[in-house]
Amino acid sequence: MRGVLEKDYRSCREVALMGYAIAALLTVLIVLIPGIDPSNLIYLFAYFGVLVVMTTISEDVKNGYAYLMTYPIDAGDYVFAKLWFALGVELQYWLLSRVCLVAKALSDKAPLNARELLTNGNFYFISGIALLMLFLLVLLKCGVQGFFYLVGGFALLGVVFGTTFMASQSLVEGVVKIGSFAYFVEIVGSVAVLLTFLFAHLSVRVLEHKEF
């Protein structure tokens, strides 16, 4: 597992540094430009983490998985190395997003809310890790073609849910006002955690039976 983690670290350094630079620039802009609520942009930090991990997965696809099986690892070691790597990367960007929230609060001379600071946007990071495990599963099972189908499916879902949201915006606002939205986010986050381990487990099974 250590060999896979080291390989991933070496293959994503440039993309990670670019992500850190963009995150730092985004933080500066949020602090300098009045009226911007950083809570509305936290998902971008989670996206940078997804991009970094996707870089390592695409490198494995390009080079072929057969060479990875020459490492002293099995299918479980490989998949859970990816999961630990995704957790580590998303944690780094989560910390950067906290820096952004603190910097904005200090620049606006607003009081710091510890609970909000620790929980704001966590759903994006949890969902990002689940999405990465789903990407890995699809690529192992169906290859690059399956990945494009998956992206197309998410795009279609985005259009459908976006249209539904706009049509029922007043209902959504009512749910937020009565405080139920927070519980909804917690439930969806819990489901994302369960899906993460489900996708990882299925990825192990697929890789165990994969022919090279």
C-alpha beads as a LAMMPS data file, in Angstrom:
LAMMPS data file: protein, C-alpha beads

212 atoms
211 bonds

1 atom types
1 bond types

-500.0 500.0 xlo xhi
-500.0 500.0 ylo yhi
-500.0 500.0 zlo zhi

Masses

1 110.0

Atoms # bond

1 1 1 0.000 0.000 0.000
2 1 1 2.849 2.380 0.791
3 1 1 4.186 1.985 -2.759
4 1 1 0.812 2.970 -4.258
5 1 1 0.569 6.019 -1.991
6 1 1 4.102 7.108 -2.912
7 1 1 3.369 6.648 -6.624
8 1 1 0.183 8.697 -6.330
9 1 1 1.992 11.434 -4.425
10 1 1 4.699 11.707 -7.067
11 1 1 2.250 11.676 -9.995
12 1 1 -0.019 14.417 -8.639
13 1 1 2.453 16.926 -7.194
14 1 1 2.152 19.449 -10.029
15 1 1 -1.652 19.304 -10.121
16 1 1 -1.796 19.572 -6.315
17 1 1 0.470 22.627 -6.296
18 1 1 -1.694 24.250 -8.960
19 1 1 -4.757 23.536 -6.822
20 1 1 -3.106 25.044 -3.738
21 1 1 -2.208 28.164 -5.720
22 1 1 -5.759 28.556 -7.047
23 1 1 -7.182 27.980 -3.550
24 1 1 -4.858 30.656 -2.137
25 1 1 -5.831 33.094 -4.909
26 1 1 -9.503 32.349 -4.321
27 1 1 -9.053 33.056 -0.602
28 1 1 -7.413 36.414 -1.345
29 1 1 -10.223 37.398 -3.720
30 1 1 -12.909 36.401 -1.224
31 1 1 -11.221 38.501 1.466
32 1 1 -10.666 41.525 -0.781
33 1 1 -14.041 41.604 -2.524
34 1 1 -16.843 42.683 -0.160
35 1 1 -20.191 40.933 -0.213
36 1 1 -18.893 37.480 -1.137
37 1 1 -20.059 34.687 1.130
38 1 1 -17.279 32.073 1.203
39 1 1 -19.832 29.417 2.169
40 1 1 -21.157 29.563 -1.376
41 1 1 -17.721 28.751 -2.834
42 1 1 -16.440 26.055 -0.458
43 1 1 -17.433 23.387 -2.991
44 1 1 -14.598 24.637 -5.217
45 1 1 -12.035 23.516 -2.627
46 1 1 -13.598 20.039 -2.579
47 1 1 -13.506 20.027 -6.383
48 1 1 -9.754 20.738 -6.364
49 1 1 -9.273 17.644 -4.196
50 1 1 -11.329 15.521 -6.583
51 1 1 -9.246 16.808 -9.492
52 1 1 -5.975 15.835 -7.791
53 1 1 -7.110 12.280 -7.036
54 1 1 -8.623 11.885 -10.505
55 1 1 -5.160 12.687 -11.877
56 1 1 -3.702 9.649 -10.126
57 1 1 -6.562 7.413 -11.278
58 1 1 -6.154 8.569 -14.885
59 1 1 -2.427 7.811 -14.652
60 1 1 -3.270 4.241 -13.638
61 1 1 -5.703 3.918 -16.538
62 1 1 -3.113 5.276 -18.995
63 1 1 -0.336 2.996 -17.784
64 1 1 -2.559 -0.035 -17.336
65 1 1 -3.466 -1.761 -14.105
66 1 1 -1.361 -4.827 -14.875
67 1 1 1.857 -3.127 -13.730
68 1 1 0.274 -2.267 -10.390
69 1 1 -0.307 -5.920 -9.716
70 1 1 3.463 -6.416 -9.913
71 1 1 3.660 -4.456 -6.642
72 1 1 3.634 -6.520 -3.428
73 1 1 -0.062 -5.646 -2.980
74 1 1 -3.439 -7.203 -3.605
75 1 1 -6.668 -5.669 -4.906
76 1 1 -7.727 -4.539 -1.435
77 1 1 -4.405 -2.798 -0.806
78 1 1 -4.696 -0.871 -4.070
79 1 1 -8.306 0.244 -3.639
80 1 1 -7.945 1.255 0.007
81 1 1 -4.675 3.045 -0.766
82 1 1 -6.742 5.131 -3.188
83 1 1 -9.342 5.707 -0.493
84 1 1 -6.745 6.804 2.087
85 1 1 -5.093 9.032 -0.514
86 1 1 -8.455 10.636 -1.359
87 1 1 -9.149 11.205 2.338
88 1 1 -5.731 12.804 2.815
89 1 1 -6.078 15.113 -0.183
90 1 1 -9.611 16.200 0.667
91 1 1 -8.516 16.832 4.266
92 1 1 -5.819 19.206 3.014
93 1 1 -8.314 21.169 0.947
94 1 1 -10.784 21.117 3.852
95 1 1 -8.118 22.781 6.006
96 1 1 -7.496 25.356 3.286
97 1 1 -11.225 26.080 3.155
98 1 1 -11.209 26.657 6.943
99 1 1 -8.365 29.148 6.490
100 1 1 -10.518 30.895 3.892
101 1 1 -13.507 31.070 6.258
102 1 1 -11.375 32.417 9.125
103 1 1 -9.670 34.987 6.890
104 1 1 -13.024 36.259 5.627
105 1 1 -14.461 36.485 9.140
106 1 1 -11.421 38.401 10.385
107 1 1 -11.456 40.787 7.416
108 1 1 -15.157 41.496 7.981
109 1 1 -14.577 41.733 11.767
110 1 1 -17.321 39.169 12.213
111 1 1 -17.500 36.826 15.230
112 1 1 -16.122 33.326 14.677
113 1 1 -18.637 30.538 15.131
114 1 1 -16.715 27.351 15.975
115 1 1 -19.556 25.012 14.999
116 1 1 -20.044 26.699 11.643
117 1 1 -16.304 26.800 11.061
118 1 1 -15.949 23.048 11.584
119 1 1 -19.071 21.943 9.699
120 1 1 -19.533 24.460 6.875
121 1 1 -19.457 22.667 3.527
122 1 1 -18.396 19.290 4.919
123 1 1 -21.031 17.693 2.705
124 1 1 -19.030 18.669 -0.392
125 1 1 -15.866 16.961 0.826
126 1 1 -17.657 13.793 1.949
127 1 1 -19.537 13.608 -1.335
128 1 1 -16.308 14.222 -3.254
129 1 1 -14.691 11.146 -1.696
130 1 1 -17.778 9.031 -2.478
131 1 1 -17.705 10.313 -6.054
132 1 1 -14.026 9.386 -6.413
133 1 1 -14.715 5.826 -5.281
134 1 1 -17.566 5.639 -7.789
135 1 1 -15.222 6.877 -10.554
136 1 1 -12.695 4.221 -9.589
137 1 1 -15.336 1.485 -9.634
138 1 1 -16.641 2.498 -13.058
139 1 1 -13.164 2.777 -14.563
140 1 1 -12.153 -0.637 -13.227
141 1 1 -15.361 -2.228 -14.451
142 1 1 -16.030 -0.467 -17.745
143 1 1 -12.885 1.473 -18.650
144 1 1 -12.771 5.005 -20.006
145 1 1 -15.965 4.533 -22.011
146 1 1 -17.867 3.828 -18.807
147 1 1 -16.414 6.986 -17.297
148 1 1 -17.858 9.107 -20.121
149 1 1 -21.247 7.454 -19.646
150 1 1 -21.028 8.265 -15.948
151 1 1 -20.192 11.919 -16.612
152 1 1 -23.080 12.111 -19.092
153 1 1 -25.406 10.615 -16.500
154 1 1 -24.341 13.145 -13.878
155 1 1 -24.833 15.976 -16.364
156 1 1 -28.361 14.758 -17.069
157 1 1 -29.089 14.439 -13.356
158 1 1 -27.769 17.967 -12.859
159 1 1 -30.185 19.335 -15.456
160 1 1 -33.119 17.398 -13.974
161 1 1 -32.409 18.384 -10.368
162 1 1 -31.590 21.956 -11.366
163 1 1 -34.912 22.291 -13.160
164 1 1 -36.758 20.713 -10.247
165 1 1 -35.022 23.037 -7.786
166 1 1 -35.977 26.127 -9.760
167 1 1 -39.565 24.925 -10.040
168 1 1 -39.847 24.287 -6.293
169 1 1 -37.604 27.074 -4.980
170 1 1 -40.282 28.417 -2.673
171 1 1 -40.686 24.953 -1.131
172 1 1 -36.922 24.638 -0.615
173 1 1 -36.791 28.057 1.026
174 1 1 -39.583 26.999 3.349
175 1 1 -37.690 23.859 4.349
176 1 1 -34.567 25.905 5.082
177 1 1 -36.544 28.343 7.224
178 1 1 -37.946 25.642 9.473
179 1 1 -34.481 24.178 9.994
180 1 1 -35.074 20.820 8.339
181 1 1 -32.458 21.406 5.678
182 1 1 -29.602 20.838 8.144
183 1 1 -30.975 17.401 8.984
184 1 1 -31.373 16.667 5.280
185 1 1 -27.698 17.481 4.675
186 1 1 -26.650 15.269 7.599
187 1 1 -28.666 12.348 6.212
188 1 1 -27.232 12.770 2.718
189 1 1 -23.717 13.020 4.175
190 1 1 -24.227 9.771 6.090
191 1 1 -25.442 8.070 2.925
192 1 1 -22.342 9.355 1.104
193 1 1 -20.096 7.739 3.733
194 1 1 -21.876 4.405 3.347
195 1 1 -21.667 4.654 -0.445
196 1 1 -17.941 5.383 -0.214
197 1 1 -17.243 2.063 1.478
198 1 1 -19.740 0.241 -0.760
199 1 1 -18.007 1.528 -3.910
200 1 1 -14.600 0.687 -2.435
201 1 1 -15.744 -2.855 -1.590
202 1 1 -17.165 -3.367 -5.095
203 1 1 -13.945 -1.983 -6.610
204 1 1 -11.942 -4.599 -4.725
205 1 1 -14.207 -7.351 -6.030
206 1 1 -13.961 -6.090 -9.600
207 1 1 -10.166 -5.796 -9.458
208 1 1 -9.829 -9.286 -7.957
209 1 1 -11.568 -10.754 -10.996
210 1 1 -10.136 -8.384 -13.586
211 1 1 -8.183 -9.982 -16.428
212 1 1 -5.064 -8.167 -17.636

Bonds

1 1 1 2
2 1 2 3
3 1 3 4
4 1 4 5
5 1 5 6
6 1 6 7
7 1 7 8
8 1 8 9
9 1 9 10
10 1 10 11
11 1 11 12
12 1 12 13
13 1 13 14
14 1 14 15
15 1 15 16
16 1 16 17
17 1 17 18
18 1 18 19
19 1 19 20
20 1 20 21
21 1 21 22
22 1 22 23
23 1 23 24
24 1 24 25
25 1 25 26
26 1 26 27
27 1 27 28
28 1 28 29
29 1 29 30
30 1 30 31
31 1 31 32
32 1 32 33
33 1 33 34
34 1 34 35
35 1 35 36
36 1 36 37
37 1 37 38
38 1 38 39
39 1 39 40
40 1 40 41
41 1 41 42
42 1 42 43
43 1 43 44
44 1 44 45
45 1 45 46
46 1 46 47
47 1 47 48
48 1 48 49
49 1 49 50
50 1 50 51
51 1 51 52
52 1 52 53
53 1 53 54
54 1 54 55
55 1 55 56
56 1 56 57
57 1 57 58
58 1 58 59
59 1 59 60
60 1 60 61
61 1 61 62
62 1 62 63
63 1 63 64
64 1 64 65
65 1 65 66
66 1 66 67
67 1 67 68
68 1 68 69
69 1 69 70
70 1 70 71
71 1 71 72
72 1 72 73
73 1 73 74
74 1 74 75
75 1 75 76
76 1 76 77
77 1 77 78
78 1 78 79
79 1 79 80
80 1 80 81
81 1 81 82
82 1 82 83
83 1 83 84
84 1 84 85
85 1 85 86
86 1 86 87
87 1 87 88
88 1 88 89
89 1 89 90
90 1 90 91
91 1 91 92
92 1 92 93
93 1 93 94
94 1 94 95
95 1 95 96
96 1 96 97
97 1 97 98
98 1 98 99
99 1 99 100
100 1 100 101
101 1 101 102
102 1 102 103
103 1 103 104
104 1 104 105
105 1 105 106
106 1 106 107
107 1 107 108
108 1 108 109
109 1 109 110
110 1 110 111
111 1 111 112
112 1 112 113
113 1 113 114
114 1 114 115
115 1 115 116
116 1 116 117
117 1 117 118
118 1 118 119
119 1 119 120
120 1 120 121
121 1 121 122
122 1 122 123
123 1 123 124
124 1 124 125
125 1 125 126
126 1 126 127
127 1 127 128
128 1 128 129
129 1 129 130
130 1 130 131
131 1 131 132
132 1 132 133
133 1 133 134
134 1 134 135
135 1 135 136
136 1 136 137
137 1 137 138
138 1 138 139
139 1 139 140
140 1 140 141
141 1 141 142
142 1 142 143
143 1 143 144
144 1 144 145
145 1 145 146
146 1 146 147
147 1 147 148
148 1 148 149
149 1 149 150
150 1 150 151
151 1 151 152
152 1 152 153
153 1 153 154
154 1 154 155
155 1 155 156
156 1 156 157
157 1 157 158
158 1 158 159
159 1 159 160
160 1 160 161
161 1 161 162
162 1 162 163
163 1 163 164
164 1 164 165
165 1 165 166
166 1 166 167
167 1 167 168
168 1 168 169
169 1 169 170
170 1 170 171
171 1 171 172
172 1 172 173
173 1 173 174
174 1 174 175
175 1 175 176
176 1 176 177
177 1 177 178
178 1 178 179
179 1 179 180
180 1 180 181
181 1 181 182
182 1 182 183
183 1 183 184
184 1 184 185
185 1 185 186
186 1 186 187
187 1 187 188
188 1 188 189
189 1 189 190
190 1 190 191
191 1 191 192
192 1 192 193
193 1 193 194
194 1 194 195
195 1 195 196
196 1 196 197
197 1 197 198
198 1 198 199
199 1 199 200
200 1 200 201
201 1 201 202
202 1 202 203
203 1 203 204
204 1 204 205
205 1 205 206
206 1 206 207
207 1 207 208
208 1 208 209
209 1 209 210
210 1 210 211
211 1 211 212
